[in-house]
């Protein structure tokens, strides 16, 4: 699907089962149209498998732009609003499905350093911005928006669907391809550099510990590919990223600008055993069979324990795929959303799942 104009909504159609349904794509500041595919697949299943045909679908990036003619028949997907603010512009929609949720959450344990302080400052700033929204629209309207806004997974962004390979047939123990910085910034761009520090610190520590593993265990198949920025990530026509991930037994998923990353879901989809940092308390993460570290210095002990217990590695591999199939995949998300739209459950009931 072509990347939409950043100035306006792009109105189009999505063909499902021979029928055409209205779909509007909102402005995307990243120019990263590949991110739509996860949400488009959810919509296709909602229509094809659950018979949800009387709705109008919208996919928008960060909620900064109005969507005209919203009403109770509209379903809005938001996937790029990293501040976790109340989506007040879309309060007339029937359902809002929002990545990053609508309350900023601190997740990392205390550290007496600048990156930790900057991350907590980010959370405090976003909470203050959200409080201003609540004061502007009033607590009643805020509660109404909250009652129709469900946190949803980021899903996959750069990944072709492939047959799942048994973990014993995967040649890479650990493979990581990613960036230390979110975007290229100028030499004197002070604020972007500060905002990137929590991501850079986490990834520098992870890379240092991976290189330590390589040095101490040269027989372990570990490989690293460090890109200059996120935008310079591994995208190519053959989708080597997806294939390399499918060849990997253990995926390390460090935080990005926020604690959440596409890599977490892409790795679960591929059946990798995921090792990550603390995650927000969203309903879909609570049951995720990932190994969460407080410090990347714990990585060596965790990997050694997994290699010493092949049955545990296999168990986590199968549990990760099962979690993807039952909780976060387009098919699973379509089941959850369809139940809400049909009145069989509520946003609050789904958000409270454990």
C-alpha positions as a Markdown table, in Angstrom:
| # | Residue | x | y | z |
|---|---|---|---|---|
| 1 | Unk | 0.0 | 0.0 | 0.0 |
| 2 | Unk | 1.5 | 3.4 | -0.9 |
| 3 | Unk | 2.6 | 5.7 | 1.9 |
| 4 | Unk | -0.1 | 8.4 | 2.4 |
| 5 | Unk | 0.5 | 12.1 | 2.2 |
| 6 | Unk | 1.5 | 13.6 | 5.5 |
| 7 | Unk | -0.9 | 16.5 | 5.0 |
| 8 | Unk | -4.3 | 14.6 | 4.8 |
| 9 | Unk | -6.1 | 11.3 | 5.2 |
| 10 | Unk | -5.7 | 9.0 | 2.3 |
| 11 | Unk | -9.1 | 7.3 | 1.5 |
| 12 | Unk | -8.9 | 3.9 | -0.1 |
| 13 | Unk | -10.5 | 0.5 | -0.3 |
| 14 | Unk | -9.4 | -2.9 | 1.0 |
| 15 | Unk | -10.6 | -5.9 | -0.9 |
| 16 | Unk | -11.9 | -8.8 | 1.3 |
| 17 | Unk | -13.6 | -11.8 | -0.1 |
| 18 | Unk | -14.5 | -10.1 | -3.4 |
| 19 | Unk | -16.0 | -7.1 | -1.6 |
| 20 | Unk | -14.5 | -3.6 | -1.1 |
| 21 | Unk | -14.5 | -1.9 | 2.3 |
| 22 | Unk | -13.6 | 1.7 | 3.0 |
| 23 | Unk | -10.3 | 2.2 | 4.7 |
| 24 | Unk | -8.7 | 5.5 | 5.6 |
| 25 | Unk | -5.0 | 5.8 | 6.3 |
| 26 | Unk | -4.0 | 8.7 | 8.5 |
| 27 | Unk | -0.8 | 10.8 | 8.2 |
| 28 | Unk | 2.3 | 8.8 | 8.9 |
| 29 | Unk | 5.2 | 11.0 | 10.0 |
| 30 | Unk | 7.6 | 8.1 | 9.6 |
| 31 | Unk | 6.9 | 7.3 | 6.0 |
| 32 | Unk | 6.9 | 3.7 | 7.1 |
| 33 | Unk | 3.9 | 2.2 | 5.3 |
| 34 | Unk | 5.1 | -1.3 | 6.0 |
| 35 | Unk | 3.7 | -0.9 | 9.5 |
| 36 | Unk | 0.2 | -1.0 | 8.2 |
| 37 | Unk | 0.3 | -4.7 | 7.3 |
| 38 | Unk | -0.3 | -6.1 | 10.8 |
| 39 | Unk | -3.4 | -3.9 | 11.3 |
| 40 | Unk | -4.6 | -4.6 | 7.8 |
| 41 | Unk | -4.5 | -8.3 | 8.5 |
| 42 | Unk | -6.5 | -7.8 | 11.6 |
| 43 | Unk | -9.2 | -5.9 | 9.7 |
| 44 | Unk | -9.3 | -8.6 | 6.9 |
| 45 | Unk | -9.9 | -11.3 | 9.5 |
| 46 | Unk | -12.6 | -9.2 | 11.3 |
| 47 | Unk | -14.5 | -8.9 | 8.1 |
| 48 | Unk | -13.8 | -12.3 | 6.6 |
| 49 | Unk | -13.9 | -14.6 | 9.6 |
| 50 | Unk | -16.1 | -12.7 | 12.1 |
| 51 | Unk | -18.6 | -11.0 | 9.8 |
| 52 | Unk | -17.9 | -7.4 | 11.0 |
| 53 | Unk | -19.0 | -5.7 | 7.9 |
| 54 | Unk | -20.9 | -2.6 | 9.1 |
| 55 | Unk | -17.8 | -0.6 | 10.2 |
| 56 | Unk | -15.5 | 2.0 | 8.8 |
| 57 | Unk | -11.8 | 1.4 | 9.4 |
| 58 | Unk | -9.1 | 4.0 | 10.1 |
| 59 | Unk | -5.4 | 3.6 | 10.7 |
| 60 | Unk | -3.6 | 6.6 | 12.0 |
| 61 | Unk | -0.1 | 7.3 | 13.3 |
| 62 | Unk | 0.0 | 9.5 | 16.4 |
| 63 | Unk | -3.5 | 11.1 | 16.9 |
| 64 | Unk | -2.4 | 14.6 | 16.0 |
| 65 | Unk | -4.9 | 14.9 | 13.1 |
| 66 | Unk | -8.6 | 15.0 | 13.1 |
| 67 | Unk | -10.6 | 12.3 | 11.4 |
| 68 | Unk | -13.8 | 13.8 | 9.9 |
| 69 | Unk | -17.3 | 12.2 | 10.3 |
| 70 | Unk | -16.4 | 9.8 | 13.1 |
| 71 | Unk | -19.3 | 8.0 | 14.7 |
| 72 | Unk | -20.0 | 4.8 | 16.6 |
| 73 | Unk | -19.5 | 2.6 | 13.5 |
| 74 | Unk | -15.9 | 3.7 | 13.2 |
| 75 | Unk | -12.9 | 1.7 | 14.5 |
| 76 | Unk | -9.6 | 3.6 | 14.8 |
| 77 | Unk | -6.2 | 1.9 | 15.0 |
| 78 | Unk | -3.4 | 4.1 | 16.4 |
| 79 | Unk | 0.2 | 2.7 | 16.2 |
| 80 | Unk | 2.7 | 5.4 | 16.7 |
| 81 | Unk | 1.7 | 7.6 | 19.6 |
| 82 | Unk | 4.6 | 6.9 | 21.9 |
| 83 | Unk | 3.6 | 9.4 | 24.6 |
| 84 | Unk | 0.6 | 7.2 | 25.7 |
| 85 | Unk | -1.8 | 10.1 | 25.8 |
| 86 | Unk | -5.6 | 10.1 | 25.8 |
| 87 | Unk | -6.8 | 9.9 | 22.2 |
| 88 | Unk | -9.4 | 12.7 | 22.7 |
| 89 | Unk | -9.6 | 13.6 | 19.0 |
| 90 | Unk | -11.3 | 10.2 | 18.3 |
| 91 | Unk | -13.8 | 10.1 | 21.2 |
| 92 | Unk | -16.7 | 9.8 | 18.8 |
| 93 | Unk | -15.4 | 6.5 | 17.4 |
| 94 | Unk | -17.0 | 3.3 | 18.5 |
| 95 | Unk | -13.6 | 1.7 | 19.4 |
| 96 | Unk | -10.0 | 2.9 | 19.6 |
| 97 | Unk | -7.2 | 0.4 | 19.4 |
| 98 | Unk | -4.1 | 2.0 | 20.6 |
| 99 | Unk | -0.5 | 0.9 | 20.7 |
| 100 | Unk | 1.4 | 2.2 | 23.8 |
| 101 | Unk | -1.8 | 2.4 | 25.7 |
| 102 | Unk | -3.2 | 5.7 | 27.2 |
| 103 | Unk | -1.2 | 6.1 | 30.4 |
| 104 | Unk | 2.6 | 6.5 | 30.5 |
| 105 | Unk | 4.2 | 3.8 | 32.6 |
| 106 | Unk | 7.7 | 3.7 | 34.2 |
| 107 | Unk | 9.0 | 0.1 | 34.0 |
| 108 | Unk | 12.7 | 0.1 | 34.6 |
| 109 | Unk | 14.1 | -0.4 | 38.1 |
| 110 | Unk | 16.0 | 2.5 | 39.7 |
| 111 | Unk | 19.5 | 3.4 | 38.4 |
| 112 | Unk | 21.5 | 6.3 | 39.6 |
| 113 | Unk | 22.4 | 7.6 | 36.1 |
| 114 | Unk | 21.3 | 10.1 | 33.6 |
| 115 | Unk | 19.5 | 7.8 | 31.1 |
| 116 | Unk | 17.2 | 6.5 | 33.9 |
| 117 | Unk | 16.5 | 10.0 | 35.0 |
| 118 | Unk | 15.7 | 11.1 | 31.5 |
| 119 | Unk | 13.4 | 8.1 | 31.0 |
| 120 | Unk | 11.5 | 9.0 | 34.2 |
| 121 | Unk | 11.4 | 12.6 | 33.0 |
| 122 | Unk | 9.8 | 11.4 | 29.8 |
| 123 | Unk | 7.2 | 9.6 | 31.7 |
| 124 | Unk | 6.5 | 12.6 | 34.0 |
| 125 | Unk | 6.3 | 15.0 | 31.1 |
| 126 | Unk | 3.8 | 12.7 | 29.3 |
| 127 | Unk | 1.7 | 12.3 | 32.4 |
| 128 | Unk | 1.6 | 16.1 | 32.7 |
| 129 | Unk | 0.5 | 16.4 | 29.1 |
| 130 | Unk | -2.2 | 13.8 | 29.6 |
| 131 | Unk | -3.4 | 15.6 | 32.8 |
| 132 | Unk | -3.8 | 18.7 | 30.7 |
| 133 | Unk | -5.9 | 16.8 | 28.2 |
| 134 | Unk | -8.1 | 15.4 | 31.1 |
| 135 | Unk | -8.6 | 18.9 | 32.5 |
| 136 | Unk | -9.5 | 20.2 | 29.0 |
| 137 | Unk | -12.1 | 17.6 | 28.1 |
| 138 | Unk | -13.3 | 16.9 | 31.7 |
| 139 | Unk | -13.2 | 13.7 | 33.7 |
| 140 | Unk | -16.5 | 12.4 | 32.3 |
| 141 | Unk | -15.4 | 12.6 | 28.7 |
| 142 | Unk | -12.0 | 11.2 | 29.7 |
| 143 | Unk | -13.7 | 8.1 | 31.3 |
| 144 | Unk | -15.8 | 7.7 | 28.2 |
| 145 | Unk | -12.7 | 7.7 | 26.0 |
| 146 | Unk | -10.9 | 5.3 | 28.4 |
| 147 | Unk | -13.8 | 2.9 | 28.2 |
| 148 | Unk | -13.5 | 2.5 | 24.5 |
| 149 | Unk | -9.6 | 2.5 | 24.2 |
| 150 | Unk | -7.8 | -0.8 | 24.2 |
| 151 | Unk | -4.0 | -1.1 | 24.4 |
| 152 | Unk | -2.9 | -3.4 | 21.5 |
| 153 | Unk | 0.4 | -4.9 | 20.4 |
| 154 | Unk | 2.8 | -3.1 | 18.1 |
| 155 | Unk | 2.8 | -6.2 | 15.9 |
| 156 | Unk | 5.4 | -6.7 | 13.1 |
| 157 | Unk | 6.9 | -4.0 | 10.9 |
| 158 | Unk | 9.6 | -5.6 | 8.8 |
| 159 | Unk | 8.8 | -9.3 | 8.6 |
| 160 | Unk | 7.6 | -11.6 | 5.9 |
| 161 | Unk | 5.5 | -14.6 | 7.1 |
| 162 | Unk | 7.6 | -17.8 | 7.0 |
| 163 | Unk | 7.0 | -21.5 | 8.1 |
| 164 | Unk | 8.1 | -21.9 | 11.7 |
| 165 | Unk | 11.4 | -23.8 | 11.9 |
| 166 | Unk | 12.0 | -26.2 | 14.8 |
| 167 | Unk | 14.4 | -24.6 | 17.3 |
| 168 | Unk | 16.8 | -27.5 | 17.1 |
| 169 | Unk | 17.4 | -26.7 | 13.4 |
| 170 | Unk | 18.3 | -23.1 | 13.8 |
| 171 | Unk | 21.9 | -22.3 | 13.2 |
| 172 | Unk | 22.2 | -19.1 | 15.2 |
| 173 | Unk | 22.2 | -19.1 | 18.9 |
| 174 | Unk | 21.8 | -15.3 | 19.1 |
| 175 | Unk | 21.5 | -12.9 | 16.2 |
| 176 | Unk | 20.9 | -9.2 | 16.7 |
| 177 | Unk | 20.5 | -6.6 | 13.9 |
| 178 | Unk | 19.5 | -3.1 | 15.1 |
| 179 | Unk | 20.5 | 0.4 | 15.9 |
| 180 | Unk | 21.8 | 2.3 | 18.9 |
| 181 | Unk | 20.1 | 5.5 | 17.8 |
| 182 | Unk | 16.6 | 6.2 | 16.7 |
| 183 | Unk | 17.5 | 8.7 | 14.0 |
| 184 | Unk | 20.4 | 10.7 | 12.7 |
| 185 | Unk | 20.7 | 14.0 | 14.6 |
| 186 | Unk | 22.9 | 17.0 | 14.0 |
| 187 | Unk | 26.0 | 17.6 | 16.0 |
| 188 | Unk | 24.3 | 20.4 | 18.1 |
| 189 | Unk | 20.9 | 18.8 | 18.3 |
| 190 | Unk | 20.8 | 18.7 | 22.1 |
| 191 | Unk | 17.2 | 17.5 | 22.9 |
| 192 | Unk | 17.2 | 14.6 | 20.4 |
| 193 | Unk | 20.5 | 13.3 | 21.8 |
| 194 | Unk | 19.1 | 13.4 | 25.3 |
| 195 | Unk | 15.9 | 11.7 | 24.3 |
| 196 | Unk | 17.9 | 8.9 | 22.7 |
| 197 | Unk | 20.1 | 8.2 | 25.7 |
| 198 | Unk | 17.9 | 5.6 | 27.5 |
| 199 | Unk | 17.8 | 3.5 | 24.2 |
| 200 | Unk | 21.5 | 4.0 | 23.6 |
| 201 | Unk | 22.5 | 3.1 | 27.1 |
| 202 | Unk | 20.4 | -0.1 | 27.1 |
| 203 | Unk | 21.6 | -1.2 | 23.7 |
| 204 | Unk | 25.3 | -0.4 | 24.4 |
| 205 | Unk | 25.1 | -2.6 | 27.5 |
| 206 | Unk | 23.4 | -5.3 | 25.6 |
| 207 | Unk | 26.0 | -5.2 | 22.8 |
| 208 | Unk | 28.8 | -5.2 | 25.3 |
| 209 | Unk | 27.5 | -8.3 | 27.0 |
| 210 | Unk | 26.9 | -10.0 | 23.7 |
| 211 | Unk | 30.5 | -9.3 | 22.7 |
| 212 | Unk | 31.6 | -10.6 | 26.1 |
| 213 | Unk | 29.7 | -13.8 | 25.3 |
| 214 | Unk | 31.5 | -14.0 | 21.9 |
| 215 | Unk | 34.9 | -13.6 | 23.6 |
| 216 | Unk | 34.3 | -16.2 | 26.4 |
| 217 | Unk | 32.4 | -18.7 | 24.2 |
| 218 | Unk | 33.8 | -18.5 | 20.7 |
| 219 | Unk | 32.1 | -21.7 | 19.8 |
| 220 | Unk | 28.6 | -20.2 | 20.4 |
| 221 | Unk | 27.1 | -19.0 | 17.1 |
| 222 | Unk | 26.5 | -15.3 | 18.0 |
| 223 | Unk | 26.4 | -12.5 | 15.4 |
| 224 | Unk | 25.8 | -8.8 | 15.6 |
| 225 | Unk | 24.8 | -6.2 | 13.0 |
| 226 | Unk | 24.8 | -2.7 | 14.3 |
| 227 | Unk | 23.0 | -0.1 | 12.1 |
| 228 | Unk | 23.5 | 3.6 | 12.3 |
| 229 | Unk | 19.8 | 4.4 | 12.9 |
| 230 | Unk | 16.5 | 2.6 | 13.1 |
| 231 | Unk | 15.6 | 3.9 | 9.6 |
| 232 | Unk | 18.7 | 2.2 | 8.2 |
| 233 | Unk | 17.4 | -1.1 | 9.5 |
| 234 | Unk | 17.6 | -4.4 | 7.6 |
| 235 | Unk | 14.9 | -4.2 | 4.9 |
| 236 | Unk | 15.4 | -5.8 | 1.5 |
| 237 | Unk | 13.2 | -7.5 | -1.2 |
| 238 | Unk | 14.2 | -11.0 | 0.0 |
| 239 | Unk | 13.4 | -10.1 | 3.6 |
| 240 | Unk | 16.7 | -11.4 | 5.0 |
| 241 | Unk | 15.7 | -10.0 | 8.4 |
| 242 | Unk | 12.7 | -12.4 | 8.7 |
| 243 | Unk | 14.8 | -15.4 | 7.5 |
| 244 | Unk | 17.7 | -14.7 | 9.9 |
| 245 | Unk | 15.2 | -14.3 | 12.8 |
| 246 | Unk | 13.7 | -17.7 | 11.9 |
| 247 | Unk | 17.2 | -19.1 | 12.0 |
| 248 | Unk | 17.7 | -17.8 | 15.5 |
| 249 | Unk | 17.1 | -19.6 | 18.8 |
| 250 | Unk | 17.4 | -16.7 | 21.3 |
| 251 | Unk | 16.4 | -13.2 | 20.4 |
| 252 | Unk | 17.6 | -10.3 | 22.5 |
| 253 | Unk | 15.0 | -7.5 | 22.4 |
| 254 | Unk | 16.4 | -4.4 | 24.1 |
| 255 | Unk | 14.2 | -1.3 | 24.6 |
| 256 | Unk | 13.9 | 1.4 | 22.0 |
| 257 | Unk | 12.9 | 5.0 | 22.5 |
| 258 | Unk | 10.2 | 3.5 | 24.7 |
| 259 | Unk | 10.3 | 0.2 | 26.5 |
| 260 | Unk | 8.2 | -1.4 | 23.7 |
| 261 | Unk | 9.6 | -2.6 | 20.3 |
| 262 | Unk | 8.4 | -4.4 | 17.2 |
| 263 | Unk | 11.3 | -6.9 | 17.7 |
| 264 | Unk | 9.5 | -8.5 | 20.7 |
| 265 | Unk | 6.5 | -9.4 | 18.6 |
| 266 | Unk | 8.5 | -10.3 | 15.5 |
| 267 | Unk | 10.6 | -12.7 | 17.6 |
| 268 | Unk | 7.6 | -14.3 | 19.2 |
| 269 | Unk | 6.0 | -14.7 | 15.8 |
| 270 | Unk | 9.2 | -16.5 | 14.7 |
| 271 | Unk | 9.3 | -18.8 | 17.7 |
| 272 | Unk | 12.4 | -17.4 | 19.2 |
| 273 | Unk | 13.1 | -17.5 | 22.9 |
| 274 | Unk | 12.9 | -13.8 | 23.8 |
| 275 | Unk | 15.1 | -12.1 | 26.4 |
| 276 | Unk | 14.1 | -8.5 | 27.0 |
| 277 | Unk | 13.9 | -5.7 | 29.6 |
| 278 | Unk | 10.9 | -4.9 | 31.8 |
| 279 | Unk | 7.7 | -4.2 | 29.9 |
| 280 | Unk | 4.5 | -2.2 | 30.5 |
| 281 | Unk | 1.7 | -3.8 | 32.4 |
| 282 | Unk | -0.6 | -4.4 | 29.4 |
| 283 | Unk | -2.9 | -7.4 | 29.1 |
| 284 | Unk | -1.1 | -9.0 | 26.2 |
| 285 | Unk | 2.4 | -8.9 | 27.9 |
| 286 | Unk | 1.2 | -10.5 | 31.2 |
| 287 | Unk | 1.0 | -14.0 | 29.7 |
| 288 | Unk | 4.0 | -13.6 | 27.3 |
| 289 | Unk | 6.7 | -16.3 | 28.0 |
| 290 | Unk | 9.6 | -13.9 | 27.7 |
| 291 | Unk | 12.6 | -13.8 | 30.0 |
| 292 | Unk | 12.8 | -10.3 | 31.5 |
| 293 | Unk | 16.2 | -8.9 | 32.7 |
| 294 | Unk | 16.7 | -5.9 | 35.0 |
| 295 | Unk | 20.3 | -5.6 | 33.7 |
| 296 | Unk | 21.9 | -6.9 | 30.6 |
| 297 | Unk | 24.8 | -8.1 | 32.8 |
| 298 | Unk | 22.5 | -11.0 | 33.7 |
| 299 | Unk | 22.5 | -12.2 | 30.0 |
| 300 | Unk | 25.4 | -14.7 | 30.3 |
| 301 | Unk | 23.9 | -16.6 | 33.2 |
| 302 | Unk | 20.5 | -16.8 | 31.5 |
| 303 | Unk | 21.9 | -18.1 | 28.2 |
| 304 | Unk | 24.1 | -20.6 | 30.0 |
| 305 | Unk | 21.1 | -21.9 | 31.9 |
| 306 | Unk | 19.1 | -22.2 | 28.8 |
| 307 | Unk | 21.8 | -24.1 | 27.0 |
| 308 | Unk | 22.2 | -26.4 | 30.0 |
| 309 | Unk | 18.4 | -27.2 | 29.8 |
| 310 | Unk | 17.5 | -28.0 | 26.2 |
| 311 | Unk | 14.0 | -29.0 | 27.3 |
| 312 | Unk | 13.4 | -25.6 | 28.8 |
| 313 | Unk | 14.6 | -23.9 | 25.6 |
| 314 | Unk | 12.2 | -26.0 | 23.6 |
| 315 | Unk | 9.4 | -25.3 | 26.1 |
| 316 | Unk | 9.9 | -21.5 | 25.7 |
| 317 | Unk | 10.0 | -21.8 | 21.9 |
| 318 | Unk | 6.7 | -23.6 | 21.8 |
| 319 | Unk | 5.1 | -21.3 | 24.5 |
| 320 | Unk | 6.2 | -18.2 | 22.5 |
| 321 | Unk | 4.5 | -19.5 | 19.3 |
| 322 | Unk | 1.5 | -20.5 | 21.3 |
| 323 | Unk | 1.3 | -17.0 | 22.9 |
| 324 | Unk | 1.6 | -15.4 | 19.4 |
| 325 | Unk | -1.2 | -17.6 | 18.0 |
| 326 | Unk | -3.5 | -17.2 | 20.9 |
| 327 | Unk | -2.9 | -13.6 | 22.0 |
| 328 | Unk | -1.0 | -11.3 | 19.6 |
| 329 | Unk | -1.4 | -12.6 | 16.1 |
| 330 | Unk | -3.8 | -10.9 | 13.7 |
| 331 | Unk | -6.1 | -13.9 | 14.1 |
| 332 | Unk | -6.0 | -13.7 | 17.9 |
| 333 | Unk | -6.5 | -9.9 | 17.9 |
| 334 | Unk | -9.4 | -10.2 | 15.5 |
| 335 | Unk | -11.1 | -12.6 | 17.9 |
| 336 | Unk | -10.6 | -10.2 | 20.8 |
| 337 | Unk | -11.8 | -7.2 | 18.9 |
| 338 | Unk | -14.7 | -9.0 | 17.3 |
| 339 | Unk | -15.9 | -10.0 | 20.8 |
| 340 | Unk | -15.8 | -6.4 | 21.9 |
| 341 | Unk | -17.7 | -5.1 | 18.8 |
| 342 | Unk | -20.3 | -7.8 | 19.2 |
| 343 | Unk | -20.8 | -7.0 | 22.9 |
| 344 | Unk | -19.6 | -10.3 | 24.1 |
| 345 | Unk | -16.9 | -8.6 | 26.3 |
| 346 | Unk | -15.7 | -5.1 | 27.1 |
| 347 | Unk | -12.5 | -3.1 | 26.7 |
| 348 | Unk | -12.2 | -3.1 | 30.5 |
| 349 | Unk | -12.6 | -6.9 | 30.7 |
| 350 | Unk | -9.9 | -7.5 | 28.1 |
| 351 | Unk | -7.5 | -4.9 | 29.6 |
| 352 | Unk | -7.8 | -6.8 | 33.0 |
| 353 | Unk | -6.8 | -10.1 | 31.6 |
| 354 | Unk | -3.9 | -11.9 | 33.1 |
